[in-house]
């Protein structure tokens, strides 16, 4: 009995010790697990802190690598006309930047300024067109960025070159008169008034027509005035010359021919002026007259006298003996802005042709005759230019002095 009691007591002690050991091991394992969990949280925190520092560094690098241009400014209060100086300025808050400038006109590069520390560019607009500036900004790390400015539309300043009448001197009543103006500017409009003896006899409306037809039915002294207005509402005016309207006069051409005919024929027939046709042309640039002769060498007869316009002093009409070489219905100026009818060539780029029309060939833009103001060609009235175009054949001799 005693033996059994001892055995029970030993077994109980072993069981209790086993339970205590299990409890200790469990507590130790839980503590280790909690410690490991705490270690992982601290590691994640370190990684997050490192990531923040890396982002900060990357932001600092980005701030250096990519320079910024806030805007390109210029003085918008300037009148946008030819000859205006504009100052373009690149606005940026960064330091140690270099600037390169390029100016475009109608999308074509016309000016370049290489890199410098100047963030501005002064440029004079010498022609009409659409201008824009492009600035390239480079930082100390060699990184660049570009920016395009707003467009500037440069226009021609409004100006009246001349106001003309297609008839000169005295004219008969009921003779149609054409008043025309030669002006420069963009999108111009015209208003005409006609005066007779200083009294208004016609007052027109604003239109795109740079010429007007008026027929005087009474004798008197007539003149016109034109008001030219641009798209901004600026207006200037100018009077034409006067023309005298009479009931009876001797036509001007008949006066010229009757007074000069014998003298001119005697002069030309003493010279060796030959022609391969039965016509010969003689131009007197001192009088702005073109003489048409018919016949043959030593026997020329004056048949027509035409008032003409020859070259101005800076671009004079060529002098000497020449020959008519060819013709075409239209002549277009080198810049394409004006045209003339019935061109007849006598040397190189020298022609007979009509007074000047617009680029579409519809409106007369310069009807002046009897003056020296062309680029070297000989201008005639439309009727006289057509007569030469139709009747003067290639090979006809020509003398200009």
Secondary structure as UniProt FT lines:
FT   HELIX           2..65
FT   STRAND          71..73
FT   TURN            76..77
FT   TURN            82..83
FT   STRAND          85..91
FT   STRAND          98..105
FT   TURN            106..107
FT   STRAND          108..116
FT   STRAND          120..124
FT   STRAND          129..138
FT   TURN            140..141
FT   STRAND          144..148
FT   STRAND          152..155
FT   STRAND          159..165
FT   STRAND          170..172
FT   TURN            173..174
FT   STRAND          176..184
FT   STRAND          189..196
FT   TURN            197..198
FT   STRAND          199..203
FT   STRAND          211..215
FT   STRAND          220..229
FT   TURN            231..232
FT   STRAND          235..239
FT   STRAND          243..246
FT   HELIX           252..268
FT   TURN            269..270
FT   STRAND          279..284
FT   TURN            285..288
FT   STRAND          289..296
FT   TURN            297..298
FT   STRAND          299..307
FT   STRAND          309..311
FT   HELIX           313..315
FT   STRAND          320..323
FT   STRAND          326..332
FT   TURN            334..335
FT   STRAND          338..347
FT   TURN            348..349
FT   STRAND          350..354
FT   STRAND          356..358
FT   TURN            359..360
FT   STRAND          364..366
FT   STRAND          372..374
FT   STRAND          378..380
FT   HELIX           382..391
FT   TURN            394..395
FT   STRAND          397..400
//
